[in-house]
Amino acid sequence: MAERVPIFPLHSILLPHTDLGLHVFEERYRSLVGHCLDSGEGFGVVLIRRGREVGGPAEPHSVGTMARIAGYARLPDGRYLLEVEGYRRFRIVDIDCSNEYPAAWVEHLPEAIGDFGVAREHSEEAEKLLASYRLRNGDGDVPLKLPVDPVARSYTIATMLAIDPPEKQTLLETETADVRLAREVSILRREMALLDHIGSERG
């Protein structure tokens, strides 16, 4: 059954089980935040396919992530600083332009592990590759803590990858954690090979 939710299109991506900081200054999105604070409702974050974040229409991707406001500060000029948490995927079925802020009718998407054995195998490999990847990128002194749940782990790994938003969007749209983790293993292998290539050229 479709549900009407406020929508916040961005050039960055929010994934379930991860968080994101937002600086909200445009009037229509201030209204969106005010509505959510008053009602306690969440809002949808969607990656922009075409268009701009500010001052004009934006065509979003169809799959996004519901966000809840975990903390906020309102500045004297009316702007908001938000910390939001992603908690559920959705697919847009229709855009609603009847309000002062963007909204859409959405269907919430299930989260499935897929094949548990395959997910565990890819999860273990991804964790090892991610540790090496972070070490190569200068983050190795920060302990790597990943969720045990394969679905949450797959999203946490995705948000730690320094890849373009459209590629992260592909991971968000992936239906099961086992396939998502397999794709992340391939991305990590690719990125490690690229780092090795750059290192050999500099050497």
N, C-alpha and C positions, 0 to 999 in steps of 0.2 A: 504494500500500500504506500502511495507516495505521500511525502510530508513536505510542507513548505518551510524552508529555512532561509535566513539571511545568507548572502554569499559575498565573500571577500576575494576578488581576483588579485593574484600577485605574480610577479616574475620569479618568485622563489616558491619552494614546495614544502608543504608540511606532510609528514608521514604519521600514521598511527604509532602510539607508544613513544613519540618523540615530542620535543617542545620547540618553540620558535618565539623570538622577540619581535614585536611589531611597534612601529611608530605611526600613529594614526593622526593625520592632520586634515584630510579633506572632509568637508562638511558632511557628505552623504555617509561616509564611513564612521564619523563621530556619532551620527544618528544611529547607525547600526550597533556600535558599541554601547551607546546609552540604552538602547532597547534590550540588548542581551544582559546588561548589568541589572536593569530593572526587573526583567522577567526570569533571570537565571538560566535562560536558554543558551545553547551553543550556536555557533555559526559555521558555515562551510568555507574552507580555504581551497581555492582552485588555482592551478597554474594557468596563466594566460597563454593562449595559443597565438592570438594576434591582437594587437592593440596596446594600450598604455594603462599603467596603474592609476595615473592621475589625469583628470581633466577631460576624459573622453570615454567612449564605449570600449569594452574589452571582450573579445571572444574567448571564453574559457575552454579548457579541456573538459570532457564530460565526467571524468572521475576525479573526485577530490576527497578531502578528509575533514570530518567534523572536528571542531576545536572548542574546548572549554577555556574560559578565562581563569588562569591560575593566580594571577596577580596583576595589579594595574596601578598607575599613578595618573592623575589628571593634572595637567600643567595649567598655570594661570590663564593662558590664552585659549584654553579649551582643547588642546591636543591631548592625546592619550599615549602613554607608554604601556604596552601590554606584554605579559608573558602568557602564552597559550599552550595548551597540551592537545595533541592530536589523539583521538580515541576511536574513530570509526570511519570506514570508507563509505562513499555513496556514489551514485551515478545520477547525473542530471537528466530528467526526462522532459522538463519544460522550464523556460525562463519566465519569471514574473516581473514585469516592469511597472506594476501598479503602485509601488511604494516609493518613498523618498530615497531608499537605499536598495541596492541590488538584492534580489531574492530568486529562489528557484524551487520548483517541485522536484524532489529527489527520492530515489529508492536506495535504501541502505543495503550494502553488500556484505555477504557472509565472509568470515575469515576461516579458511580451512588449512590444515597442515598438508594434506595430500598423503603421500606415502611416508609414514613416520620413519621407516628405516632409511629411505633415501634422504629425507630431511636431516636426520641425525648425521649421516655420512657427510653431506655437503656442509652442514653446520660446523662440524669439527675441522674440516679443511678450510672453510672460510675464516674460522677463528685463528688458525695458524698463519694463514696468508695475511690477515688483517694485522696481526702483531708485527710481522715483518714490514708491512706497508707503512704502518704508523712509525716504526723505528726509522725507516728511510725518510719519512717526512718530518722528522724531528719531534714526534709525539710519543716516543717510546718510554719516556720517563713518567708518563701518566698511566696508572694502572688501567688495564683493559677489563672492564666489567660488562658482561653481556647477559641478558636475560636467559633463563633456562628454556622458557617456552619458545618453540621454533618460530611461531608467527611473530612474536615480539622481537626475537633475536634477528629475524630477517629484516625487519624495519630499522632496528637500531644499527645494523651493519650498513644498510643503505644510506642512512643519514650521515655516516662517517666517511663515505666515499667522496672524494673531490672530483665529481663528474658533473656534466652539464644537467640543468633541470629537466630537459626532455628525456634524458636517459633515466633519471630518477622517476620521472612520470611513468615510464615503461615498467619499472619495478613496482610502483604503486598499483598499476593496473593488472599486474600478474595475479592470477586467481588463487594460487596455492603457495604455501611457504616453501615446499620442497623445490618447486620450479624457480621461485624467487632466489632462494639460496644458491641453486645451481648457476643462475645468471650472475650472482655476485661473485662466485668463485671464478667464473670466466672474466669478469671485469677486473678482479684483483690480479689474476694472472697477466692480463693485458697491461694493467698499470705498472706492475712490477717489471715486466719486460721492457716497457717504455723507460722506466727509471734506470734499468741496467744499460739500455742503449745510450741514454743521455750521459750516464756515468762513464761509459767506455769512450765516448767522444771527447769528454772533458779530460779523461786520463791520457 
